Amino acid sequence: MAIISCYECDGKVSDTAASCPHCGAPSKSNALIINNNLMTNSELLPPILERTQNRELIYFDNTSVIVSNTRVLTTSNGKTFAIRNIGAVQKRVKEAPKLAWIIIGVLVAAFGHSSIVAIAIGIAFIAIGLSLKHTYFVCLTIADIPNHAIQSTDENLIDKIIQAINQSVADYR
């Protein structure tokens, strides 16, 4: 048994380990990534093959996030989270300040001495307020420390990622 560097995170790992204890990357000789024609972006799929030791199965895959039975990879910020280290998964929301923009728009339009410019600026503020979107986060708790691992304005995407992570954690244990 020798200690080698992980090919993804450079952490120290045994050459006989099935995956890296730091980032969850499977050993190079045992990695398997499944590309099935049924697999589409932003779609949660159950594992296609039975889970076997030393195999990496994909639960969710899109351009920015991959959830497997060993890890969560985020391509947008380059972070990798080992499934074995995840203690909790939560959805968090940062609400957009819609109401503030709308109130300012109404006040500018109402108290702009009825000028066309003030009304136009007020309408612009209201339009901005209506167009703002909430930001949703996948919060992973690792060693009692919450991490905002993934963020999107697409709540449905965040829900699918959380479902995939929860399934992966359940299957891992």
Secondary structure per residue as TSV (DSSP state, phi and psi in degrees):
chain	resnum	aa	ss	phi	psi
A	1	M	-	360.0	129.5
A	2	A	-	-124.1	155.6
A	3	I	E	-97.4	125.8
A	4	I	E	-124.5	170.9
A	5	S	E	-92.6	137.2
A	6	C	-	-64.2	137.5
A	7	Y	T	-70.8	-12.9
A	8	E	T	-105.3	-44.6
A	9	C	T	-113.9	-3.5
A	10	D	-	64.9	14.1
A	11	G	-	-71.9	158.9
A	12	K	E	-81.3	132.4
A	13	V	E	-148.2	148.1
A	14	S	E	-69.8	144.4
A	15	D	T	-71.2	-9.2
A	16	T	T	-101.2	-2.6
A	17	A	-	-71.1	144.9
A	18	A	S	-71.7	-31.9
A	19	S	B	-153.7	164.1
A	20	C	-	-71.0	130.1
A	21	P	T	-71.8	-14.0
A	22	H	T	-89.9	-49.8
A	23	C	T	-114.9	-10.9
A	24	G	-	86.9	1.7
A	25	A	-	-63.6	131.9
A	26	P	B	-70.2	157.9
A	27	S	-	-60.5	146.1
A	28	K	G	-57.6	-38.1
A	29	S	G	-71.0	-17.0
A	30	N	G	-115.4	3.8
A	31	A	-	-71.6	139.0
A	32	L	-	-141.2	118.9
A	33	I	-	-110.6	128.8
A	34	I	-	-93.9	124.6
A	35	N	-	-116.8	105.0
A	36	N	-	-113.9	142.2
A	37	N	T	-59.1	-24.8
A	38	L	T	-76.1	-15.3
A	39	M	-	-81.9	120.4
A	40	T	-	-124.0	163.0
A	41	N	T	-59.3	147.4
A	42	S	T	56.5	32.0
A	43	E	-	-126.7	129.3
A	44	L	B	-84.0	125.1
A	45	L	-	-120.4	142.6
A	46	P	-	-70.1	160.7
A	47	P	-	-57.3	135.8
A	48	I	S	-80.5	-35.2
A	49	L	S	-109.0	157.9
A	50	E	-	-62.9	141.7
A	51	R	-	-71.0	125.8
A	52	T	-	-126.0	153.8
A	53	Q	T	-59.4	142.4
A	54	N	T	75.6	16.9
A	55	R	-	-120.4	139.7
A	56	E	-	-104.4	119.1
A	57	L	-	-109.6	140.1
A	58	I	E	-95.1	124.6
A	59	Y	E	-96.7	-32.5
A	60	F	E	-151.9	137.3
A	61	D	E	-149.8	121.1
A	62	N	-	-140.6	-172.2
A	63	T	S	-67.0	-21.9
A	64	S	S	-112.6	-17.6
A	65	V	E	-141.8	136.6
A	66	I	E	-126.8	128.0
A	67	V	E	-116.0	121.8
A	68	S	E	-121.0	-175.8
A	69	N	S	-76.5	-5.2
A	70	T	S	-120.5	-21.2
A	71	R	E	-160.6	166.0
A	72	V	E	-117.6	121.0
A	73	L	E	-111.2	131.7
A	74	T	E	-114.9	111.6
A	75	T	T	-75.5	-24.2
A	76	S	T	-67.9	-36.6
A	77	N	T	-119.3	4.1
A	78	G	T	71.8	18.7
A	79	K	E	-93.3	146.9
A	80	T	E	-127.4	133.9
A	81	F	E	-122.7	124.8
A	82	A	E	-73.3	132.0
A	83	I	G	-58.1	-38.3
A	84	R	G	-62.3	-20.9
A	85	N	G	-96.3	-6.9
A	86	I	E	-79.9	120.5
A	87	G	E	-94.1	-31.9
A	88	A	E	-155.1	153.6
A	89	V	E	-129.0	129.5
A	90	Q	E	-138.4	155.4
A	91	K	E	-102.2	131.1
A	92	R	E	-122.9	154.5
A	93	V	E	-128.0	133.8
A	94	K	E	-109.9	108.3
A	95	E	-	-74.2	137.5
A	96	A	-	-71.7	144.7
A	97	P	-	-79.1	55.2
A	98	K	H	-59.2	-49.0
A	99	L	H	-60.5	-39.6
A	100	A	H	-61.4	-45.0
A	101	W	H	-63.5	-41.0
A	102	I	H	-66.5	-43.7
A	103	I	H	-62.6	-44.6
A	104	I	H	-60.9	-42.2
A	105	G	H	-61.1	-43.3
A	106	V	H	-64.9	-43.9
A	107	L	H	-63.9	-44.0
A	108	V	H	-62.5	-44.5
A	109	A	H	-67.3	-38.1
A	110	A	H	-76.0	-37.8
A	111	F	S	-107.5	18.9
A	112	G	S	-88.4	25.9
A	113	H	T	55.3	35.3
A	114	S	T	57.6	23.0
A	115	S	-	-81.2	149.7
A	116	I	H	-61.8	-38.8
A	117	V	H	-63.6	-45.3
A	118	A	H	-63.3	-40.6
A	119	I	H	-65.4	-41.9
A	120	A	H	-63.3	-42.6
A	121	I	H	-65.5	-41.5
A	122	G	H	-59.8	-43.8
A	123	I	H	-64.5	-38.0
A	124	A	H	-62.3	-44.2
A	125	F	H	-60.8	-42.6
A	126	I	H	-63.6	-42.6
A	127	A	H	-62.4	-41.6
A	128	I	H	-61.6	-45.9
A	129	G	H	-59.2	-40.8
A	130	L	H	-71.6	-26.0
A	131	S	H	-86.7	-14.9
A	132	L	-	-66.2	144.5
A	133	K	-	-119.8	148.5
A	134	H	-	-69.2	153.7
A	135	T	E	-108.4	130.9
A	136	Y	E	-109.7	143.5
A	137	F	E	-125.2	145.1
A	138	V	E	-95.2	116.7
A	139	C	E	-104.9	116.2
A	140	L	E	-102.9	127.5
A	141	T	E	-96.1	119.6
A	142	I	E	-127.1	121.8
A	143	A	T	53.2	45.3
A	144	D	T	63.3	16.3
A	145	I	E	-116.0	117.0
A	146	P	E	-74.0	138.6
A	147	N	E	-125.4	125.8
A	148	H	E	-79.5	88.7
A	149	A	E	-76.0	-38.8
A	150	I	E	-137.7	140.2
A	151	Q	E	-136.3	149.3
A	152	S	E	-163.2	155.8
A	153	T	S	-88.6	-3.4
A	154	D	-	-94.3	99.9
A	155	E	H	-62.7	-36.4
A	156	N	H	-62.3	-41.8
A	157	L	H	-61.1	-46.2
A	158	I	H	-60.8	-41.9
A	159	D	H	-61.7	-40.5
A	160	K	H	-66.5	-39.9
A	161	I	H	-64.7	-44.5
A	162	I	H	-62.0	-42.0
A	163	Q	H	-61.7	-42.2
A	164	A	H	-65.6	-42.8
A	165	I	H	-64.1	-44.9
A	166	N	H	-60.7	-40.5
A	167	Q	H	-65.5	-41.9
A	168	S	H	-63.6	-43.8
A	169	V	H	-62.9	-43.5
A	170	A	H	-63.0	-42.9
A	171	D	H	-68.8	-32.7
A	172	Y	H	-65.8	-41.2
A	173	R	-	-82.8	360.0
